[in-house]
């Protein structure tokens, strides 16, 4: 277009550029890429589709208030574990969880059983700490059309037994409902 500004094929070239830019924005599938397409092609052939795509992308963007809700929930969960407080722990989970440490359709009783297993035998004290810098939270729409969150982060368990202390690192993968309840929870021990 720049080299031949008076060409008979300028309109064809502009349509092709519009199409290529739209394909690139779709492939990248990010808010920035779609916004760039909309800015560069305000009269573009795919403007309406891009606007819809941008709205859908923005729906999955985790807002600061949502991030606070999710991180506070896990702080409360591990506070319940640290304090050996069944009531606090149970208040953080859904009535039925899709998965809790490998058990499908887990209930609050399964969470309480987990708590008691942690404090078995010669365990004098437990202290869980979340590595808040490792939080990764994404939002999606589930089969019921409701928003939910997928969360991953690292947590450290400090186990005190008699005169020994053991530090264990875990990767936590969980799901959270929009009403602020854990609906799925898995953890994997990380060997360092």
Secondary structure by P-SEA (a helix, b strand, c coil): ccccccccaaaaaaaaaaaaaaaaaaaaccaaaaaaaaaacccccaaaaaaaaaaaaaaacccaaaaaaaaaaaaaaaaaaaaccaaaaaaacccccccccccccccaaaaaaaaaaaacccccbbbbbbccccbbbbbbbccccbbbbbbbbbbbbbbbcccbbbbbbbbbbbcccccccccbbbbbbbcc
